[in-house]
Amino acid sequence: MKPLIHATISAKKFGGLPEDYQAIHDFFDWPKIAYPHMKHRAILHNSFGIYLCERIFGTFIVNSDGDKVSVRDVAEQHVLDDLGRIPTIQDWLQHLELVEPWMRAEKTRRSVDLGNYVRGDLNTKIEELEELRRAALSGASHEDLRKVVLDGTARRFVQSPPPVTDREVDDGTIRIPDYGHEANTD
């Protein structure tokens, strides 16, 4: 049944004009745009679709007669008019056959055994994270920790760092301490 026919039935049953109910009935038939087949009803013509409709349109609408009308009642009537009952999602899905591998979430890609390469790389990453942790605990500044992350220089911070000495350099740059990064004073 077309949404306009549903809306006309709703106007006769609940009062007001068909336009008062058109959006609700359009909602239930939106899946028909993507899948113009009777099976489109499996998506919203069920108890969950009725719940979604109520969440979207609110508990009540006010029709053109000024009467409050339950959105749930309008939604249930739509499904009943089309199907003669209100099924659950389970009622629809229990008959769905999972015939394609992607429907069963089966992996279709080849698996590759990376063996020692992955384990070696993982061990390196764990060591780097441990160095970063030690650098953070040693009191390294935020900028120093950022530098550690960018270039992996954590070992410099956990060993005895040189004393911090601010010194003016000819180009106007100050070195704080000599870990290889420079702060511009401009």
N, C-alpha and C positions, 0 to 999 in steps of 0.2 A: 504494500500500500504506500502511496506517495505521501510525503510529509504534509502537504496541503490538505489531503483527505483526513489524515490524523488530526490536524489542527481544527478542521471543521467539526469532526466528531467531538473533540474536546470542548469547543465552544457550545455545542448543543448540550453536553453533559454538565459542564462547570459554569456556563454563562460567559458573557463577553463576546469578543470577536475572534475569528480564527487567527488573526495577527497576534493576539495575546499569547498564543501557544506555539506559533510557528518555529521560534528559535529552539524550543525544547525538542520538537519533532525533527528538526533539521539535525540536531546533535546526534540523535540515534542513527540517522542514516548517513552521517559523514563518511564512515568507512566504505560506503557504496561508491564514493568518488575514486578510491584507490582500487577497489575490487568490485566491479559491477556484476555481482552474482549473489544469489540468495545466501551464500556462505558468509557474506559481509555481516550478517546478523550475529555471528559467533562472537564478534568483538564487543558490542555494547548491548545487545539484546539479552541481557542476563541481570541477575541481582546486583552484580558489581557495577554494571553500566548504569543501573538506576541510582545506585549510591553516588557514582561520579556525577551524574546529572544534577543531583541534589546539591552536591558540593560546589558545582559550577554556577548553578542558577539560584542557589539559596533554598531555604526550606519552603518559602512561600513566594508567590508572585501576586501582584494585584492586577486583576483583569480590568478591561475598559468599563465594566459595570461598577468598579470600586470594590469588588469582593476579593478577599484573600483566598487563593487556591493553592493547595499543597502541590509542590513540584513532584513529590514522590507519587501522588495519586495520578498525575498526568503522565509521568514516566511509566508507571506500572500499566496504565491503560494502553499506552503505545505498544509495549511488549505483549500484553495480552491480546490486543487486536491482531498483531502479526503472527503470534505463535500459539495462542490459546492457553498458555501457561507462562510462568516466570522461571526459566531455568537458572541454574548456577553456572559459574565458569566450569566447574567440574563436569556438569552435564554435557557441555560442549566439548571439552578437551579429552574426555575419556574415549571419544571416538576418533581422535586425531591419531593418524598413523605416522610415526616418525620414520619415513622412508628414505630420507636423504641423510648422509653422514653429518652434515652441519646441524641438522635438527637434533641429533644425538650428541652434539658437541664432541664428535670424534676428530682427532687431529689428523689432518690430511698432509701435513708437512713432514718431510724426512727429519728424523732426529740425527744429530751428529754427536759422536762421542769426542768431547774435547779433552778428556782424560787429565793428564798432568798439567796441561796448559791452564785450564781453569783453576785447578787447585793451586798452582804456582801463583797465578794472578791474584787469587783470593788471599793467599798468604801475604803477598806484597801489600794489598790494600789494608789488611788487618794491621800490619806493621806500621803503615803510614798513619792510620787512625790512632794507634797507640802513641806514636810520636807526637801527633797533634794534641792528644790528651795531656801528655807530659809537658808539652810546651805551654798549654793553657794553665796547668798547675804551677808552672815555674813563674807565672806572673807576666807573661808576654802580653803586650798591648793588643787591642783589637786590630789595629793596622798590621802588627807583626803576625797575628794569627791568620789574617786574610792573605798575607804574603806566603805563609806556610801552605795554605790551601792551594794557592795559585802555582807555586813552583816547588813544593815539596821540600822546603828547607827547615823542617822541624828540628833536625839534629843540631842546627846552629843554636837553637834556643834552649835546648835542654842541657847542653854543655855550659861551662862557665862563660856567661856572656861578658864581653868587654864592658868596662864602665861607660856610662852614657856621658858623652862630652859633646856639647853643642859648640861647633866651631864654624865661623864664617868662611865660606869658600868664595873664590873670586867671582863665580857666576851668580852669587846671591842664594845659593842652595845650602841648607843646613843638613848635615848628616847626623842621624840619631839612631842608635849606635851603628857601628859599621857592619850591618848585615847585608849590605848590597842594595838597599832601597834608599831613596832620597825624598825628602819633603821639600817642596818648593815654597819659598817664603813670599813670592809675589802676591 
